[in-house]
Structure formats: C-alpha cells, structure tokens
Amino acid sequence: MPRHRPVHLPRPTSPPPREEPRAVTLRQRLAELRGPAVAPRPLDARALAALAANPGCKRRALLDGAGVDKAVLATALGSPAAYGQSQFAFMRGNAFEAKVKADGGTELMRLLHERLGGPGEPPHDVAVPDLTAAGPEGRAARTALALREATGAGGWALLDHPMLALEVAGSPAYLEPDAVVVHPDGTWTVVEIKSFPMIDGSADAAKVGAAARQSAVYVLALERIAEVTDGAEVGHRVLLVCPKDFSNLPAASVVDVRKQRAVTRRQLTRLTRIEDIAAALPEGTTFDPERAPEELDSAVESVAAAYAPECLAACELAFHCRGRARAQGAVEALGRSVRGELGGLTTVGAVLAAAAGKEGDPADPTVSALRRAAALRAEALEGGPACH
C-alpha cells in the first residue's frame, strides 16, 4: 500500500499591522489654523505686552501664537482696524534711529554714559558684533553667543537689533529690541528708541508706559540668556531715547521697568497653552482670510474672547469684538471696572431688569445698590429729594 506524504499547508499569515494616524505637531496645527498658503506673522514685544495685559483672551493668544495677521482677518470680517502707524511716521522713526546709532553708536553711548554711566569720559572702544544669521532661530542663537562673548570679554559692546527668544503659552516668540548694551561689569541694558518727542525732559506718560511694558518683555527674554551666562545681569533700568523738544536731536531718560516686568511675567504665566486652546476647536477650523466671511466669523467666535475698551488701542480685532459684545449686551463693553462691580450680572439687560426690580435677589448687594441708584435717579428726575 503506497505511503502518502504529508501535505504541509501554508501557515495563515496575520494581517499587516494597522498604521496609526500620524500625530499632528503643534506647528502643523497652527499652520492649518493660519491657512496653508499664509506666512506666519511674527510676534513682537508690543503684541506680547498687549497680550500680557489681557491674559484671559484666548482668542488673541491663539491668533498671535498661530501667526495670524489680525489686521487682514479683521478686514475679511468687515471690521477693519482704524489705527496704525503712518508711512511717514515709520520713515521718520527709522531716520531718527539711524541717526542715534550712527558712527558705531557714538551718540547712543554718550547718552547711555550720561544717564547710567559713572565718572569719566563716554566709552569709545565699543564692540559692535555681527549678528547676521539665517532665520529667527539662527539670529537668536547668534545673539546669545554674542552676549556671552561680550560679557566674557569684559568690555563695552553694542548689539544692534539683536534677536531674542521667549516662550509664550508654549510657543516660541522672537523679539527684536532696538539695541542692547553690554557693560564692562556684565550688566545688560535694553535701549528703546522712539519717535515721540521728549519736551522739557519728559514725554507723554501713556507713550512712556507703553514703551516700558514693551521693554519689560525684552528684559524677560534677556534674563533667560543671563541665567546661563557667567557674570551677566540684566539691568532693570531701560534707556529711552526720543527726539528732544521739536528737533531731531536725541535726548534720553531712564525708565525703571521692575513693576512692568513683574506684571508681565505673572500675566504671561497665566496664559492658557496654545495647544490646549487649539485642541478644543471644532475640526476644520481655520482663519484663512481667503475663506468666506461667514466661515471666518464662525471660526473666530469658536474661541473665547475677553473684550474690554482698552483693546481698541492694542488689538486689530477690537472693533469686531466690540460689535459682538454690544450685540450680546455684555457688560464687558462698559469696561473692566464696571464688569467687576456688577458681580454675577453679565448683560446690560440683566442689570436694567435688576435695577427696575423685575429680576435679581434683593439680598444681593449688587442688586440692592442698583435699585437704590434707580430710585435716586427717579427722585432727581421728578424734582423730589435726592436722598433720604
């Protein structure tokens, strides 16, 4: 009887492993929000100072972190920003800055010595390192190296438009001060050059305050480098250079930014991380200005805002946010101080109803005060006694 050879059946093959979807990095997510063909708009110190002044605004944090041009977005939404620096003012500011820094910064160092220096003549042997590098990351690395080298050399150095890096809400921001001076003792001084005048030794308080907040951001960024640089210390006094009176001659004053630095640092740490805000958005959300206005409006409204009248001087989207706040009757449109006084009453309608006695708990101190104020107003209009 013939023997049968065993038949070896092929072993069943297991299906290939499923490929997990590739994780989307934060940079890719922000590029999608901005629009695939839209170049990112870099954050500057002015925007960071405004962001730190309103840390509860997730809308601005996300848009600035994603590099969205808020002016273009506001125009696409039909609420263009009605402010901005004129071309003439921009050119005048550049010409004044070039004059201050001419001849290797001779005039700038004279002003610095006059306001912050010790006895003797102004420094003449001042190193001006080359900060040229590819891209903001390269320039920031080159700046950090130049600061360390200048501090180690123990002499004077003038860094013209250095590039600094600062992490904001989990995303890097690159900042460019007008100048940073390294002293022989290792102190680093921020120099801000502005085109508004300094009349009789003083300038407009609001503009000086804005410059101080902007300089405080530079100080925070410099402190990150100073922490890893032997012998370095960032000065809390900033040199502010402005035109003297109504001329084009430079004058300088010293601004102490310790208070602004502390406030800015505390506010920046309170910002919600950008990836957390982006993760809560509906799928497909984009702020690409090429999209339809209705789609853009829906995308913008999907991110919570914290509007206040102060935003009108600091944010390109302020007119859009103000219009929405007014349409919703939000008390934020009346100002932060008013909002704080009204407690749980969040709309103008609720405030009026509480004052008229139609809504609200009479035991609530806010409701009681509103009703008392309404009664006093009614008595005054009727010509009766103004108070009891």
LOLUMSE-676819 format. One record per residue (C-alpha): residue number from 1; x, y, z. Coordinates in Angstrom, 3 decimals. Each point is the difference from the previous one (the first is absolute). Layout:
# residues N
 num        X        Y        Z
 NUM        X        Y        Z
...
END
This chain:
# residues 388
 num        X        Y        Z
   1    0.000    0.000    0.000
   2    1.588    3.243   -1.044
   3    0.923    2.427    2.693
   4   -1.384    3.531   -0.238
   5    2.289    2.831    0.620
   6   -1.357    2.558    2.404
   7   -1.222    3.169   -1.558
   8    1.276    3.148    1.657
   9   -2.548    2.760   -0.322
  10    1.313    3.547    0.098
  11   -0.356    1.652    3.332
  12   -2.575    2.752    0.075
  13    1.648    3.369   -0.051
  14   -1.107    2.639    2.430
  15   -1.299    3.209   -1.517
  16    2.509    2.833   -0.127
  17   -0.107    2.229    3.047
  18   -2.237    3.001   -0.304
  19    1.817    3.243   -0.396
  20   -0.866    2.451    2.668
  21   -0.861    3.459   -1.260
  22    2.995    2.265    0.120
  23   -0.113    2.403    2.886
  24   -0.460    3.576   -1.096
  25    2.641    2.241    1.512
  26   -0.861    3.361    1.491
  27    1.793    1.766   -2.830
  28   -2.079   -1.852   -2.589
  29   -3.199    0.714    1.920
  30    0.772    3.705    0.171
  31    0.813    0.021   -3.719
  32   -3.413   -1.543   -0.698
  33   -1.686    2.654    2.130
  34    1.903    2.768   -1.751
  35   -0.585   -1.334   -3.490
  36    2.314   -2.209   -2.080
  37    1.151    2.845   -2.255
  38    0.213    2.703    2.681
  39    3.390    0.903    1.419
  40    0.075    0.366    3.802
  41    0.062    3.493    1.438
  42    2.684    0.112    2.710
  43   -0.824    1.160    3.506
  44    1.654    3.210    1.110
  45    0.476    1.506    3.435
  46   -2.878    2.432   -0.491
  47   -2.409   -2.858   -0.693
  48    1.355   -2.005    2.939
  49   -0.425    2.964    2.341
  50   -3.604    0.386   -1.157
  51   -0.570   -3.737    0.389
  52    1.433    0.046    3.506
  53   -2.326    2.880    0.869
  54   -3.003   -2.200   -0.899
  55    1.001   -3.586    0.853
  56   -3.590   -1.231    0.055
  57   -0.458    0.508   -3.745
  58    0.487   -3.453   -1.516
  59   -0.896    1.400   -3.420
  60    2.969    2.307   -0.139
  61    2.337   -2.592    1.539
  62   -0.885   -2.534   -2.701
  63    0.046    2.419   -2.923
  64    3.318    1.530    1.037
  65    1.491   -3.410    0.742
  66   -1.072   -1.310   -3.406
  67    1.458    3.045   -1.743
  68   -3.363    1.178   -1.354
  69    0.049    3.534   -1.398
  70   -2.848    1.462    2.043
  71   -0.202    3.136   -2.151
  72   -0.644   -2.080   -3.131
  73   -2.437   -2.190    1.914
  74   -1.899    3.034    1.307
  75   -0.298    1.379   -3.530
  76   -1.306   -3.343   -1.271
  77   -2.586    0.044    2.807
  78   -1.151    3.473   -1.004
  79    1.373    1.755    3.102
  80    3.365    1.421   -1.087
  81    2.297    1.535    2.582
  82   -0.126    3.783   -0.154
  83    3.455    0.641    1.375
  84    3.628   -0.633   -0.813
  85    3.241    1.827   -0.560
  86    0.083    2.166   -3.103
  87    2.693   -0.499   -2.599
  88    1.322    3.486    0.726
  89    0.313   -0.735    3.726
  90    1.665   -3.326   -0.787
  91    2.602    1.654   -2.232
  92    0.588    2.784    2.509
  93    0.544   -2.549    2.775
  94    2.486   -1.969   -2.088
  95    1.923    3.164   -0.885
  96    0.179    1.043    3.657
  97    1.188   -3.460    1.086
  98    2.699    0.007   -2.687
  99    1.198    3.392    1.258
 100    0.203   -1.229    3.593
 101    2.014   -3.066   -1.014
 102    2.273    1.733   -2.532
 103    3.814   -0.276    0.251
 104   -0.098   -3.268    1.885
 105   -2.494    1.292    2.539
 106    2.117    2.925    1.191
 107   -2.973    2.208    0.879
 108   -1.888   -2.902    1.547
 109    2.920   -0.894    2.246
 110    0.356    3.664    1.004
 111   -3.632    0.080    1.072
 112    0.392   -3.308    1.823
 113    3.065    1.249    1.882
 114   -1.770    3.246    0.809
 115   -2.966   -1.782    1.558
 116    1.402   -3.305    1.279
 117    3.782    0.279   -0.165
 118    2.483    0.909    2.689
 119    2.692    2.672    0.098
 120    2.335    0.625   -2.884
 121   -0.447    0.219   -3.724
 122   -2.599   -1.904   -2.028
 123    1.273   -3.331   -1.330
 124    1.681    0.144   -3.397
 125    1.281   -3.538   -0.499
 126   -3.376   -1.693   -0.515
 127   -0.334   -3.380   -1.705
 128   -2.859   -0.367   -2.477
 129   -0.309   -3.754   -0.683
 130   -1.466   -1.322   -3.231
 131   -3.338   -1.630    0.756
 132   -0.745   -1.242   -3.507
 133   -1.409   -3.533   -0.187
 134   -2.625   -1.982   -1.898
 135   -3.537    0.250    1.322
 136   -1.212    1.177    3.404
 137    1.247   -3.133    1.763
 138    3.482    0.493   -1.418
 139    0.015    3.681    0.885
 140   -1.152   -0.752    3.536
 141    2.805   -2.538    0.428
 142    2.520    2.474   -1.453
 143   -1.231    2.715    2.378
 144    0.342   -2.288    3.024
 145    3.560   -0.849   -1.041
 146    0.877    3.672   -0.530
 147   -1.358    0.897    3.444
 148    2.057   -2.730    1.648
 149    3.162    0.988   -1.896
 150   -0.420    3.689    0.783
 151   -0.607   -0.719    3.680
 152    3.052   -2.234    0.161
 153    2.171    2.629   -1.727
 154   -0.761    2.517    2.760
 155   -0.395    3.010   -2.286
 156   -2.696    2.135   -1.574
 157   -2.107   -1.505   -2.759
 158   -2.978    1.273   -1.981
 159   -2.368   -2.576   -1.499
 160   -2.009    1.634   -2.774
 161   -3.431   -1.617   -0.450
 162    0.781   -3.268    1.786
 163   -2.466   -2.876   -0.219
 164   -1.360   -1.410    3.252
 165   -2.205   -3.036    0.614
 166   -2.724   -0.309    2.610
 167   -2.476   -2.834    0.510
 168   -3.574    1.242    0.082
 169   -2.877   -2.391    0.713
 170    2.157   -2.935   -1.067
 171    1.085    1.559   -3.297
 172    3.281    1.861   -0.703
 173   -0.187    3.718   -0.775
 174    2.917    1.869   -1.553
 175    0.557    3.584    1.086
 176    2.232    2.741   -1.401
 177    0.865    2.930    2.288
 178    1.589    3.095   -1.481
 179    3.262   -0.648    1.816
 180    1.594   -1.674    3.003
 181    3.166    1.371    1.611
 182    2.407   -2.259    1.912
 183    1.916    1.818    2.782
 184    3.508   -0.975    1.136
 185   -1.445   -1.242    3.316
 186   -2.319   -2.444   -1.819
 187   -3.193    2.068    0.191
 188   -2.283   -0.117   -3.038
 189   -2.092    3.108   -0.710
 190   -2.959    0.116   -2.378
 191   -0.190    3.077   -2.226
 192   -3.330    1.135   -1.444
 193    0.021    2.667   -2.714
 194   -3.347    1.725   -0.571
 195   -1.070    2.789   -2.342
 196   -2.363    1.789    2.409
 197    1.531    3.207    1.436
 198    1.468    0.583    3.440
 199   -1.008    3.565    0.848
 200    1.805    1.731    2.875
 201    1.438   -3.328    1.086
 202   -3.271   -1.949    0.134
 203   -2.161   -1.839   -2.522
 204   -3.650   -0.994   -0.204
 205   -0.707   -2.253    2.990
 206   -2.177   -2.444   -1.957
 207    2.664   -0.454   -2.684
 208    2.752   -0.401    2.576
 209   -2.125   -2.610    1.777
 210   -0.481   -1.935   -3.246
 211    3.753    0.141   -0.646
 212    0.666   -1.246    3.546
 213   -2.324   -2.988   -0.453
 214    1.641   -0.790   -3.316
 215    3.475    0.244    1.530
 216   -1.058   -2.271    2.873
 217   -0.606   -2.764   -2.543
 218    3.565    0.428   -1.297
 219    1.330   -0.144    3.557
 220   -1.813   -3.297    0.607
 221    1.463   -1.473   -3.186
 222    3.506    1.168    0.897
 223   -0.268   -1.539    3.454
 224   -0.295   -3.456   -1.573
 225    3.425    0.480   -1.595
 226    1.515    1.643    3.068
 227   -0.936   -3.037    2.121
 228    2.504   -2.104   -1.969
 229    2.653    2.711   -0.403
 230    2.642    0.414    2.705
 231    0.248    3.525    1.354
 232   -3.037    1.319   -1.888
 233   -2.810    2.049    1.515
 234   -2.907    1.650   -1.798
 235   -0.523    3.582    1.114
 236   -3.499    1.002    1.079
 237    0.582    3.567   -1.203
 238   -0.636    0.537   -3.710
 239    1.415    2.849   -2.069
 240   -2.776    1.758   -1.913
 241    1.235    2.207   -2.856
 242   -2.351    2.531   -1.625
 243    0.281    3.206   -2.054
 244    0.683    3.030    2.182
 245   -2.837    2.544    0.021
 246   -1.011    0.586   -3.625
 247    3.398   -0.679   -1.542
 248    1.638   -3.124   -1.347
 249    2.681    0.039    2.694
 250   -0.055   -3.038    2.296
 251   -0.707    0.220    3.711
 252   -0.147   -2.838    2.497
 253   -1.611   -0.937    3.281
 254    0.180   -3.043    2.236
 255   -3.152   -2.053    0.588
 256   -0.198   -2.520    2.827
 257   -1.934   -3.021   -1.276
 258    0.025   -2.221    3.099
 259   -3.735    0.399    0.534
 260   -0.843   -0.614   -3.686
 261    2.353   -2.990   -0.075
 262   -1.656   -1.603    3.022
 263   -3.510    0.578   -1.347
 264    0.886   -1.241   -3.490
 265    1.705   -3.122    1.334
 266   -2.972   -0.842    2.206
 267   -2.502    0.595   -2.779
 268    1.903   -2.031   -2.585
 269    0.109   -2.990    2.356
 270   -3.799    0.193    0.292
 271   -0.527   -0.418   -3.721
 272   -1.679   -3.239   -1.019
 273    2.330   -2.100   -2.098
 274   -0.663    0.369   -3.693
 275   -0.268   -3.727   -0.654
 276   -2.763   -0.249    2.621
 277   -1.978    2.774   -1.694
 278    0.518   -1.518   -3.452
 279   -1.028   -3.462    1.196
 280   -3.410    1.312    1.089
 281   -0.839    1.447   -3.432
 282   -2.431   -1.730   -2.378
 283    1.666   -2.111   -2.657
 284    0.828    1.919   -3.143
 285    0.153    3.406    1.667
 286    2.146    2.441   -1.943
 287    0.654    3.737   -0.017
 288    1.112    0.073   -3.625
 289   -1.080    3.461   -1.288
 290   -0.884   -1.568   -3.365
 291   -2.950   -1.811    1.584
 292   -3.537    1.373   -0.097
 293   -0.786    2.692    2.609
 294   -2.676   -2.219    1.563
 295    2.507   -2.819    0.489
 296    2.587    2.372    1.423
 297   -2.536    1.487    2.381
 298   -0.911   -3.468    1.258
 299    3.667   -0.872    0.458
 300    0.739    3.174    1.952
 301   -3.038   -0.421    2.229
 302    1.059   -3.571    0.832
 303    2.828    1.465    2.122
 304   -0.936    1.849    3.173
 305    0.955    3.669    0.157
 306    0.367    2.397    2.931
 307   -0.919    3.347   -1.501
 308    0.524    3.285    1.837
 309    0.059    3.579   -1.341
 310    3.783    0.032    0.485
 311    0.236   -2.517   -2.844
 312   -0.826    2.781   -2.479
 313    3.536    1.357    0.416
 314    1.783   -3.345   -0.089
 315   -1.759   -2.582   -2.199
 316   -0.991    0.004   -3.656
 317   -3.076   -2.130    0.728
 318   -1.323    2.386    2.635
 319   -2.728    1.494   -2.203
 320   -1.311   -3.445   -0.875
 321    0.008   -1.088    3.645
 322   -1.604    3.263    1.103
 323   -2.803   -0.447   -2.512
 324   -0.693   -3.515    1.279
 325    0.148    1.115    3.633
 326   -2.489    2.782   -0.681
 327   -2.301   -2.278   -1.959
 328   -0.038   -2.470    2.901
 329   -0.464    2.780    2.553
 330    3.133   -1.106    1.840
 331    1.010    2.263    2.882
 332    3.673   -0.448   -0.999
 333   -0.638    2.651   -2.656
 334   -0.377    2.520    2.841
 335    3.464   -0.649    1.402
 336    1.772   -2.379    2.361
 337   -0.706    2.100    3.085
 338   -3.746    0.024   -0.741
 339    0.090   -3.734   -0.680
 340    1.628   -0.595    3.353
 341   -2.615    2.049    1.845
 342   -2.945   -1.864   -1.529
 343    0.881   -3.442    1.345
 344   -2.230   -2.715   -1.469
 345   -1.916    2.372   -2.280
 346    1.617   -0.593   -3.373
 347   -2.310    1.842   -2.406
 348   -1.293    3.555   -0.195
 349   -3.548   -1.367   -0.172
 350    0.464   -1.871    3.278
 351    1.411    3.140    1.629
 352   -2.970    2.120   -1.099
 353   -2.469   -2.679    1.075
 354    1.654   -0.221    3.417
 355   -0.071    3.785    0.385
 356   -3.702    0.071   -0.919
 357   -0.795   -2.681    2.545
 358   -1.086   -2.518   -2.610
 359    2.805   -2.497    0.563
 360    2.732   -0.750    2.480
 361    0.233   -0.901    3.660
 362   -0.671    3.035    2.227
 363    2.500   -1.406    2.495
 364    2.764    0.249   -2.600
 365    2.039    3.143    0.802
 366    0.416    0.760   -3.716
 367   -3.735   -0.241   -0.652
 368   -0.744    2.089    3.090
 369    2.449    2.708   -1.093
 370   -1.471    0.092   -3.500
 371   -3.541    0.401    1.325
 372    1.113    2.732    2.366
 373    1.732    1.812   -2.868
 374   -3.115   -0.323   -2.175
 375   -2.168    1.427    2.767
 376    2.331    2.952    0.498
 377   -0.011    0.689   -3.724
 378   -3.786   -0.112   -0.145
 379   -0.270    2.427    2.920
 380    2.482    2.367   -1.612
 381   -1.899   -0.022   -3.305
 382   -3.299    0.666    1.808
 383    1.512    2.915    1.909
 384   -0.442   -1.664    3.355
 385    2.583   -0.482    2.718
 386    3.217   -1.476   -1.342
 387    0.595   -2.126    3.068
 388   -1.486   -1.048    3.286
END
